Amino acid sequence: NIREMRQQNNNGGRRNNGNQRSIIDQFTKLSPPSFLGAPNPDEAESWIASMQKIFGVLECAENKKVSLATFRLEGEADRWWELVSRNRDARLPPLLR
């Protein structure tokens, strides 16, 4: 149930591999919508609102939200994210990549 999910995710910000797997499983069970990209910004805002709702239920740590959300990107949206993340990583010093 939702209360158990929150308790499992609320680990003082510390996550181990078991907890990380658990949050991925819980995230998937909540059937997060995928996002293909859309010319209409309302569609993107609606997708973001849906994801925020799921993150709230899971009490998801900030550092996990991007990974979980981008996992649900598909098509053009996924290609866009790959370009953005590749460009971001190219600007980071080697020790931070």
C-alpha positions in Angstrom: 0.0 0.0 0.0 1.0 3.6 -0.3 2.0 4.0 3.4 4.4 1.1 3.1 5.9 2.5 -0.1 6.5 5.8 1.7 8.1 4.1 4.6 10.4 2.1 2.4 11.4 5.2 0.4 11.9 7.4 3.5 15.4 6.4 4.4 16.9 9.7 5.5 18.1 10.3 1.9 20.3 7.2 2.0 19.6 4.6 -0.7 21.2 1.2 -1.2 20.8 -1.0 -4.2 17.8 -2.9 -2.6 16.0 0.4 -1.9 16.8 1.7 -5.4 15.3 -1.4 -6.9 12.3 -1.1 -4.6 11.6 2.5 -5.7 11.9 1.5 -9.4 9.4 -1.3 -8.8 7.0 0.9 -6.9 7.3 3.6 -9.6 6.5 1.1 -12.3 3.5 -0.3 -10.3 2.0 3.2 -10.3 1.8 3.0 -14.1 3.6 6.3 -14.9 2.7 7.8 -18.3 5.2 7.8 -21.0 6.0 11.0 -22.9 6.8 11.0 -26.6 7.2 14.8 -27.0 4.5 17.1 -28.2 4.2 20.4 -30.0 1.5 21.5 -27.5 3.1 22.7 -24.1 -0.1 21.7 -22.3 0.6 18.1 -23.0 4.1 18.4 -21.5 2.8 20.2 -18.5 0.1 17.5 -18.0 2.8 14.8 -18.1 5.0 16.7 -15.6 2.0 17.1 -13.3 1.3 13.3 -13.5 5.0 12.6 -12.7 5.0 15.0 -9.8 1.9 13.3 -8.4 3.7 9.9 -8.5 6.8 11.4 -6.9 4.7 12.8 -4.1 3.1 9.4 -3.4 6.5 7.8 -3.3 8.1 10.7 -1.4 10.8 10.3 -4.0 14.2 11.9 -3.3 15.1 14.8 -5.6 18.2 13.0 -6.9 16.0 10.1 -8.2 13.3 12.1 -10.0 15.3 12.9 -13.1 16.3 9.2 -13.6 12.8 8.0 -13.1 11.1 10.6 -15.3 13.6 10.2 -18.1 13.0 6.5 -18.0 9.5 7.2 -19.3 10.6 9.4 -22.2 10.1 7.8 -25.7 10.6 8.8 -29.3 11.5 12.4 -29.9 11.4 13.2 -26.2 14.0 10.5 -25.5 16.2 11.6 -28.4 16.0 15.2 -27.1 17.0 14.0 -23.6 20.0 12.1 -24.9 21.3 15.2 -26.7 20.8 17.4 -23.6 22.5 14.9 -21.2 25.3 14.3 -23.7 26.0 18.0 -24.0 25.7 18.5 -20.2 28.2 15.7 -19.6 30.6 17.0 -22.2 30.9 20.3 -20.2 31.6 18.5 -16.9 35.2 17.9 -15.8 36.2 14.2 -16.2 36.0 13.6 -12.4 32.3 14.6 -12.3 31.1 12.5 -15.2 
